[in-house]
Amino acid sequence: MEHAPTFADILAARNVLADHLPATPMWSYPALDELAGATVYVKHENVQPIGAFKVRGGLTLLAGLPAELRARGLVTYSTGNHAQSLAYACARFQVRCTVVMPTSASEEKVRAVRGLGTTVVLDGADMTAAQRAAERLATEDAGLLISPGDTGALLAGVGTLYLEILEACPDLDAIVVPVGSGTGAAAAGLVTAELAPRCRIIGVQSSAAPAAHDSWRAGTCVTRPNHTRVDGLATGRGFTLPQQLMRTGLSDFHLVTDAQIATAQRILASHAHTLAEGAGAAALAAVLARPDRFAGQRLAVVCTGGNASTAEIAALSGSCDVVVGGSSRSSDHEPTTTSVDPERR
Ligand SMILES: *Cc1c(COP(=O)(O)O)cnc(C)c1O
């Protein structure tokens, strides 16, 4: 397995990224604070050039890859944003790239990846099947297979966003991070351990795809059904490297429903001038679902991405009834939050 990245690797990644990406903004919004009963800073990774934080990882990986590995070309699998990240970085570094995306991948994301010059192969009903197809392709073409979760350079790269958060706001009570494979949340733990030990990192996943959450609670990587429509969070298994780091780095891990995520997307649009894809709204969804947990605190929620599908954009005009604390006044929301255990630290 990959060596586990350290805080020093994240600092090094920041130097690499300084040539490629400006820091993203982080703002709070009075209307959102009032609704949440807390001070909520939204970290705007939705404004990255690919519309998601993962570009930090892709550029860091490519910049550090020796020429003989670049020459082989990259092969990976993704529901969309990891694909865009590698496609963007490979275009910058003029490296050949092939991505297997599940046949359910959003048209918008497929178009964006192809637009960056990457070959897209649509194969497999879900990520597990897409991974198998990518492994086959890499063997046949001698390509370099990149795991979206178990690749240290990706984790170090995405960690730079937590340096930016804590530099802008050193005295946070918690940072709430949407989790798919867990690279973001794992990196967040490395950064806070160094810069802000009393700031808690809280992971969030969809209850319709709880593999990372359940792996963290079990202390070992497990597989789970993956039925969420929220593609950034749609993983069917735990990933070894981020799970290992999250074990000590995460204070708590919440599940929210896809309906709660949809509501949070609408609230980001109406209260924070922000177009978020589902995964980008999951952190806010977790805060709104547990007001008792977060009342009066200073929080950062990471809006990890803005690549909303046409269907998600259409759904923004739906009922704007607000679900806070799991009590809904609108019949199209499931009012429950699943499984919040006592905190670990
Ligand atoms: C990939 C992704 C996530 C999950 O990140 P991991 O590092 O895989 O846990 C969250 N939000 C968006 C928008 C993503 O693309």
The ligand as an ORCA input file, in Angstrom:
! r2SCAN-3c Opt
* xyz 0 1
  C     -15.179     13.032     -4.169
  C     -16.118     14.010     -3.569
  C     -16.422     13.962     -2.203
  C     -15.853     12.899     -1.292
  O     -14.473     13.062     -1.159
  P     -13.534     11.857     -0.675
  O     -12.207     12.471     -0.556
  O     -13.621     10.795     -1.719
  O     -14.091     11.388      0.623
  C     -17.262     14.929     -1.687
  N     -17.793     15.876     -2.464
  C     -17.535     15.956     -3.791
  C     -18.158     17.041     -4.568
  C     -16.687     15.031     -4.381
  O     -16.424     15.107     -5.684
*
